Amino acid sequence: MTSDVTFSPPARALIVAGACALVIGLLKVAAPILSPILLSMFIAIIATPALRWMRRHGVPKWGALAAITFVLLDLGSLLALVTTGALEGFKDSLPTYQERFVLLSDQFGRWVEGVGIGGSREAVPDLMDPNKVASLVRLLLSSASSLFATGLMVLLIVIFMLLEAPTLPAKLSAAFHLSEQGDARLQRLLGAINRYMLIKTLMSLATALCVWLLLWLLGIDFAALWAVLAFFLNFVPVVGAILMMIPGVLMALVQTDLQTTLLVLGGYLVIHVVIGDLLEPRIMGKGLGISALTVMIALFFWGWLFGAVGMFLAVPLTTALIIALDASPHTRPIAILLGSEIPETPEPDKSMVAAGLEAALDSELNTRAREAEGTRQGQ
């Protein structure tokens, strides 16, 4: 015995909303496990073209994997040494900077009070407390071992993902019975994310090198640390370009004079305009087809869901979501709203319209002719 249960549109909307809320809640609970897996997935996507290139040139599979593993491990070790060394030096020099910072915050509070905002001398030191910076540095140094362990786990996952990379598309096609259209959509997704991550990595590396050169030429301390920070923050859309300026500008302010600080700020702005606004869009082309409002909302959503990893991967994760929504006619309107382009409605072909009208007219004339013939025969 079967019974068909029909739901009204509001009931269906509530059911879908409840299912989405349940899935998001489960993802939030599983975020500590999913975050390194997602990071490993996108690192593997970046490394896959190098693996394929070596395989095409006759390098055995184990040799290509060994080369990629060596490069990733070497880069990670170099990054860890530079970062931890710079943080140790910054922690030792922090008391010297703290005195200068307290003096500048007091002067800034006096100036704000002179403008007409009362109580600023007491409020500004609370907002710009150097003790918070010291506690953050100590926290980063104390968690260095756990970060190193997480990095090794990510590297191990990347190696196993690269082992499965050649057969993964065929497995997905067989497991989910993908049609030609679905397989093309999957290839488009992987190609778009691969292109975005590769170009973004190169642009972030160029940004970090330019930041290091700028700060080194101006004599700003710990230029390598602020360059590493600029590399990672450049992956964060919208707000990353602003956040990367703050440490370097503040360091210049407490270490040098106002003129040098303005030079540092101007240098950051020039780097952002040249690389972020001119060079990167020209190389990226149309990008991933995500509207600016969607990028901003995605930054907060994925950051809340997966933390720092979600903020770094907000754009590719949103791209995957849009392509997945575009696969079904029921969710395609949501994909259109999240995208940056309005799909063009195909115009009717004038020749086909004319042919259709002509065929309809001929059919009408034939029908009338048959009716007239039948009337004459009846008479």
C-alpha positions in Angstrom: 0.0 0.0 0.0 1.5 3.3 -1.1 0.3 6.8 -0.4 1.4 9.9 -2.2 2.1 12.8 0.2 2.2 16.2 -1.3 3.6 19.3 0.4 2.7 22.9 -0.2 5.5 25.3 -1.4 6.0 26.8 2.1 6.2 23.3 3.6 8.8 22.3 1.0 10.8 25.4 1.7 10.8 24.7 5.4 12.0 21.1 4.8 14.8 22.3 2.6 15.8 25.0 5.1 15.8 22.4 7.9 18.0 20.0 5.8 20.4 22.8 5.0 20.6 23.9 8.7 21.3 20.2 9.7 24.1 19.9 7.1 25.7 23.2 8.1 25.5 22.2 11.8 27.2 18.9 11.0 29.9 20.6 9.0 30.5 23.0 11.9 30.9 20.1 14.3 33.3 18.3 11.9 35.3 21.5 11.0 38.5 20.4 12.9 38.6 17.3 10.7 37.4 18.8 7.5 39.7 21.9 7.5 43.0 20.1 7.0 41.3 17.8 4.4 40.0 20.8 2.4 43.5 22.5 2.6 45.1 19.2 1.4 42.6 19.0 -1.4 43.4 22.4 -2.8 47.2 21.9 -2.4 46.7 18.6 -4.3 44.8 20.5 -7.1 47.7 22.9 -7.4 50.3 20.1 -7.5 48.4 17.9 -10.0 49.6 19.7 -13.2 53.2 19.3 -12.1 52.5 15.6 -11.5 51.0 15.2 -14.9 53.8 17.1 -16.6 56.5 14.9 -15.1 54.4 11.8 -16.0 54.2 12.9 -19.6 58.0 13.4 -19.7 58.7 9.8 -18.6 59.2 10.3 -14.9 57.9 7.3 -13.0 55.0 7.8 -10.6 57.0 7.2 -7.5 59.7 9.6 -8.7 57.2 12.4 -9.5 55.5 12.0 -6.1 58.9 12.0 -4.3 59.9 15.2 -6.1 56.6 16.9 -5.2 56.8 15.7 -1.6 60.4 17.0 -1.3 59.5 20.4 -2.7 56.4 20.8 -0.4 58.4 19.6 2.6 61.3 21.9 1.9 59.0 24.9 1.4 57.1 24.1 4.6 60.3 23.7 6.6 61.7 27.0 5.2 58.5 28.8 6.0 58.4 27.4 9.5 62.1 28.4 10.2 61.6 31.9 8.9 58.4 32.5 10.7 59.4 31.0 14.1 62.8 32.8 14.0 61.2 36.1 13.2 58.6 35.7 15.9 61.3 34.9 18.5 63.1 38.0 17.5 60.0 40.1 17.6 59.1 38.8 21.1 62.6 39.7 22.4 62.3 43.2 20.9 58.7 43.8 21.9 59.5 45.7 25.2 61.4 48.3 23.2 58.6 48.8 20.7 56.1 48.8 23.5 57.4 52.0 25.1 57.3 53.8 21.8 53.9 52.4 21.1 52.5 53.6 24.4 53.9 57.1 23.8 52.4 57.3 20.3 49.0 56.1 21.5 49.0 58.8 24.2 49.9 61.4 21.6 47.1 60.1 19.4 44.6 60.3 22.3 45.6 63.9 23.0 45.1 64.8 19.3 41.7 63.1 19.3 40.7 65.0 22.4 41.8 68.2 20.8 39.4 67.4 17.9 36.5 67.3 20.4 36.1 63.6 21.3 36.3 63.4 25.1 37.9 60.5 27.0 40.1 59.5 24.1 43.4 59.5 26.2 42.0 56.7 28.3 40.2 54.8 25.5 43.0 54.7 22.9 45.5 52.7 25.0 42.8 50.2 25.8 42.0 49.7 22.1 45.7 49.6 21.1 47.1 47.5 23.9 50.5 46.1 23.1 50.1 43.4 25.8 47.5 41.7 23.5 50.2 41.6 20.7 52.7 40.0 23.2 50.1 37.4 24.3 49.4 36.6 20.6 53.0 36.1 19.8 53.5 33.8 22.8 50.4 31.8 21.7 51.8 31.4 18.2 55.2 30.2 19.5 53.6 27.8 22.0 51.4 26.3 19.3 54.3 25.9 16.8 54.6 22.2 17.5 50.9 21.5 16.9 51.0 23.6 13.7 54.0 21.5 12.5 52.1 18.3 13.2 49.1 19.6 11.3 51.4 20.5 8.4 52.8 17.0 8.3 49.3 15.5 8.4 48.3 17.8 5.5 51.3 16.7 3.5 50.5 13.1 4.1 46.9 13.6 2.9 48.2 15.5 -0.2 50.5 12.5 -1.1 47.6 10.1 -1.0 45.3 12.4 -2.9 48.0 12.7 -5.6 48.2 8.9 -5.8 44.4 8.8 -6.5 44.4 11.8 -8.8 44.8 10.0 -12.2 41.8 7.7 -11.5 39.6 10.1 -9.6 37.6 11.5 -12.5 36.8 8.0 -13.8 35.8 6.9 -10.3 33.5 9.8 -9.8 31.9 9.2 -13.2 31.3 5.6 -12.5 30.1 6.1 -8.9 27.6 8.8 -9.6 26.7 7.8 -13.2 27.7 11.1 -14.6 26.4 12.0 -18.0 28.6 13.8 -20.6 27.2 17.1 -19.3 27.9 16.2 -15.7 31.5 15.1 -16.6 32.0 18.3 -18.5 30.8 20.3 -15.5 33.2 18.4 -13.2 36.1 19.1 -15.5 35.1 22.7 -15.6 35.1 22.9 -11.8 38.5 21.3 -11.4 40.0 23.4 -14.2 38.6 26.7 -12.8 39.8 26.0 -9.2 43.2 24.8 -10.5 43.6 28.0 -12.5 42.4 30.2 -9.7 44.6 28.6 -7.0 47.7 28.6 -9.3 47.3 32.2 -10.3 46.5 33.3 -6.8 49.6 31.5 -5.4 51.9 33.2 -8.0 50.3 36.6 -7.3 50.6 36.1 -3.5 54.3 35.1 -4.0 54.9 38.3 -6.0 53.1 40.4 -3.4 55.2 38.9 -0.6 58.5 39.5 -2.5 57.5 43.1 -3.2 56.5 43.7 0.4 59.8 42.2 1.6 61.8 44.4 -0.8 59.9 47.5 0.2 60.4 47.0 4.0 64.0 45.8 3.6 64.9 48.9 1.5 63.3 51.2 4.1 65.0 49.4 7.0 61.9 48.1 8.7 62.5 45.3 11.2 61.3 41.7 10.6 60.6 42.4 6.9 60.5 38.6 6.2 57.8 38.0 8.8 55.5 40.7 7.3 56.2 39.3 3.8 55.1 35.8 4.9 52.0 37.4 6.5 51.2 39.2 3.2 51.5 36.0 1.2 48.8 34.3 3.3 46.5 37.3 3.7 46.6 37.9 -0.1 44.4 34.7 -0.4 41.7 36.3 1.7 39.4 38.3 -0.6 38.4 41.9 0.0 39.8 42.4 3.5 43.2 40.6 3.1 44.8 43.5 1.2 43.9 45.8 4.1 45.0 43.5 6.9 48.4 42.9 5.4 49.2 46.6 5.6 48.6 47.0 9.3 51.6 45.2 10.8 54.2 46.8 8.5 52.7 50.3 8.9 52.6 50.0 12.7 56.2 48.6 12.8 57.3 51.6 10.7 55.4 53.9 13.0 57.1 52.6 16.2 60.5 52.2 14.7 60.9 55.2 12.4 59.4 58.6 11.7 56.1 59.7 10.1 57.7 60.2 6.7 59.0 56.7 6.5 55.6 55.4 7.7 53.9 57.2 4.9 56.4 55.7 2.4 55.5 52.2 3.7 51.8 52.9 3.5 52.2 54.3 -0.1 54.3 51.3 -1.0 51.7 48.9 0.2 49.0 50.7 -1.8 51.2 50.7 -5.0 51.8 46.9 -4.6 48.1 46.3 -4.2 47.1 48.5 -7.1 49.7 47.1 -9.5 49.4 43.4 -8.6 45.9 43.1 -7.1 44.0 45.5 -9.3 45.9 45.5 -12.6 48.0 42.4 -13.1 45.9 39.7 -11.4 42.6 40.6 -13.1 44.4 40.7 -16.5 45.9 37.2 -16.0 42.8 35.8 -14.3 40.5 36.9 -17.1 36.8 36.7 -16.1 37.7 34.9 -12.9 35.3 32.4 -11.4 32.1 34.3 -12.1 31.3 35.3 -8.5 29.7 38.6 -7.6 31.5 41.0 -5.2 28.6 40.7 -2.7 28.7 36.9 -2.8 32.5 37.0 -2.2 32.0 39.2 0.9 29.2 37.0 2.3 31.2 33.8 1.5 34.2 35.2 3.3 32.2 35.5 6.6 30.3 32.3 6.1 33.3 30.0 5.3 35.4 31.8 7.9 32.8 31.1 10.5 32.4 27.5 9.4 36.1 26.5 8.9 38.1 29.3 10.5 41.2 30.6 8.8 41.2 27.8 6.2 37.7 28.8 5.2 38.7 32.4 4.7 41.7 31.4 2.5 39.5 29.0 0.4 36.3 31.1 0.4 36.4 31.8 -3.3 37.1 28.3 -4.6 34.6 26.8 -2.2 31.9 29.2 -3.3 32.8 28.4 -7.0 32.2 24.7 -6.3 28.9 25.5 -4.6 27.7 27.6 -7.5 28.6 24.9 -10.1 26.8 22.3 -7.9 23.7 24.4 -7.7 23.8 25.1 -11.4 23.6 21.3 -12.1 19.9 21.1 -11.0 17.1 23.1 -12.5 15.5 23.5 -9.1 18.6 25.2 -7.6 19.8 27.0 -10.8 18.1 30.3 -9.8 20.3 30.4 -6.6 23.4 29.8 -8.7 22.4 32.7 -11.0 21.9 35.0 -8.0 25.3 34.1 -6.6 27.1 34.6 -9.9 28.4 37.8 -11.4 27.0 37.4 -14.9 23.4 37.5 -16.1 22.8 34.5 -18.4 21.7 35.6 -21.9 18.3 34.4 -23.1 18.7 33.0 -26.6 16.9 35.0 -29.2 14.7 33.1 -31.5 16.1 32.5 -35.0 14.2 34.6 -37.5 14.5 32.1 -40.3 13.1 29.4 -38.1 10.2 31.6 -37.0 9.5 32.5 -40.7 9.6 28.8 -41.6 7.2 27.9 -38.8 4.8 30.6 -39.8 4.9 29.5 -43.4 4.3 25.8 -42.4 1.4 26.9 -40.2 -0.1 28.9 -43.1 0.3 26.0 -45.5 -1.4 23.7 -43.0 -4.3 26.1 -42.6 -4.7 26.5 -46.4 -4.7 22.7 -46.9 -7.3 22.3 -44.1 -9.6 24.8 -45.7 -9.1 23.2 -49.2 -10.1 19.8 -47.8 -13.1 21.3 -46.1 -14.2 23.0 -49.3 -13.7 19.7 -51.3 -15.8 17.9 -48.8 -18.6 20.4 -49.0 -18.7 20.1 -52.8 -18.9 16.4 -52.7 -21.7 16.5 -50.2 -23.7 18.8 -52.5 
